[in-house]
Amino acid sequence: MGLIICPECGEDDDLTGERQLDGGLQISCASCGHVWDRDMRLRCRLCESDDLLYTPKPLWEKGRGDQRTPAGRIDAYRCRACGGRDVTSSSPMPGASTR
């Protein structure tokens, strides 16, 4: 099953998207002809809340000897409503403290 499905017919394969001038995305279903604007706000995968806290995770690589060197970051979010952490991953872990 795809990440986006047509709210009219449930199709998830015959969909196309077009970027709008305002930065939004308009989705069209080739099966039934339904057209809708996709909500581009980030939401929690656990509770659907949009009250997220940005919490980037550092990436480390091995440096000299036992030292670690920063190599970048991964964008991650925690949900303030349900306490879910890393709600952008495929398996968020509920019950984390939001403070």
Secondary structure, DSSP 8 states (H G I E B T S, - for coil): --S---TTT---SSEEEEE-TTS-EEEEETTT--EEEE--S---TTT----EEE--EEEEEE-STT-EEEEEEE--EEETTT--BSTTSSS-BTT----
